[in-house]
Amino acid sequence: MKYMMILCCFCFLFFRAPVEVIDGTQQKFTAGTKNGGGGVKYSLKIIANCNSDQIQFSEFWVENKSIPFNIFTTKSTKEFEKGDTLIIKASSNTHHTNVQKTEKETINPKPIYDGVAALILSNNNKSNVIEIKEFRKLPAIYYP
């Protein structure tokens, strides 16, 4: 029994995911201009379990679409270290028919995931799918 516990602890430390999702939110918004449309803003708060030279973020999938995203750190550069908190922001826009959609066209196939979204990244040249099980829903925004 004691050896099994030690083995489990070793496996947890050795096979740790490159990032850990702490929180995820979604918030619907409506533009304040005529034919402005609206959409949903997404935010992920994650902890990096590796340095920035070991991770490359490639795609963020929500509702079967790869949407553009930005990564923010607490530093003035895009670099981060193990243990740093990162914020990922994305927005999926819905427009009227006369406005071009802004979702990223992708040649990569949709990843397989069970949650509501997936963050695709490479860690030491190995592809990882980080599933987001659910988003905490924030009140809708109606811009003036």
N, C-alpha and C positions, 0 to 999 in steps of 0.2 A: 504494500500500500504506500509506504514512504517513497519507494522508488518511482511509483506511478505519479505521485505528486511532483516530484522533481522533474520527471520527464515532461509533464504538462506545463510546468513553469518554463522549462527550456524551450519547448515548442512555441509557447506564447511570445517569448522574447525574440526567437529566431524568425518566425513567420509573421511578424507584425506587418500590417498594411502600411504603405508609404504615407498615407494621411488618415486622419480620424475626423469624421464629421461630428461636430459638436452641436450645431443648430442649423436648421434650414427654414426659411420663411418664403411665403409667396404673398403678393399683394396685387390685386386687380387695380387698374387705373383707367380713367377715361379722360381723353384730351379735351381741353376747353375750347378748341376751335372747330368750326364747321368742317366736316369730313376729316377730322383729325384722328378718328379711330380710338384705339385704346390698347390694352394688352395686360400682361402680367409681369411684374417685376419679381425676380428670384434672388435670394441672397443665401449663401452658404458660409458658415463660420467653421473653419477646419484647423486642425493642429497638424503641422508637418512633422513626420517621424523621420525625415531625411533632410539633407541640405538641398538648396536649390540646384546645385550642379548634378544631383542624382535624380531629379524629377522633372518631367516635361509634361505640362497639361496640354491636351490636344482638343478635346471636345466636351461639350455639356449637352446632354440629351434630355428633353422634356417633351412629353406628349408626342413621341415618335418624330421629333424634329431636333436637329442639331442647331443650337442657337448661339450667337456670339456672346462672349463673356469677357470680363476683365478680372484680373487678380490684384488685390491690394494687400500690402504688408504694412507693418508699423514702422518700417524704415523708409528712407528717402530713395532707395533703389528697389528693384524687383527681386533682389537676392534675399534669401532667408536661410535660417539655420534650423536644425532639428529642435523642436519644441516651440517654434514661433507660431503665432496665430495668423492665419491668412483669411481674407474675406474674398469670396467670389461673387460677383454681381453679374446678372444677366437679365435680359428683357425680351419677351416674346410679344411681338406687336401684331395686332389685328387692325386691318385697314379696310377702307371702302374699296370697291373694285377699281377706282381710277388712281389708286396710290400703289406703288410697287412695294411688295413685301421685302422685309429686311432679314429674314431668317437665312442663315448661311446655307448655301448649296454645298452638299458634300458628296464625294464619290465613295466614301467609306460606308459600308453597310451598317444598318442600325445594330447596336450592340444588344445582346440578350441580357435583360435585367428584370427583376421582379418588382422593384420599387416604383416610385412615381417619377424618378429621374436617375440619371447616371452621369458620373464624371469620369471621363476617359483620360488616363495618363500613362506615361511610360516611366518606369523606375529601373534604372540600369539596363536599358534596352528591352525590358520585359513589359508588355502591355497589361494594364490593370483596369478593371471596371469597378469603380466605387459606387455602390448603390445608395440612393437616398430613399429610405423607406417611406417617409412622409414629410410634408412641409407644414409648418405651423402657419395658419392663415391669419393675416393681418387685415384690419378694416380697409375697405376699398377707398381709393383716392379719386376725387372728382375735381380736376383742375379747373380753375375759373377761365 
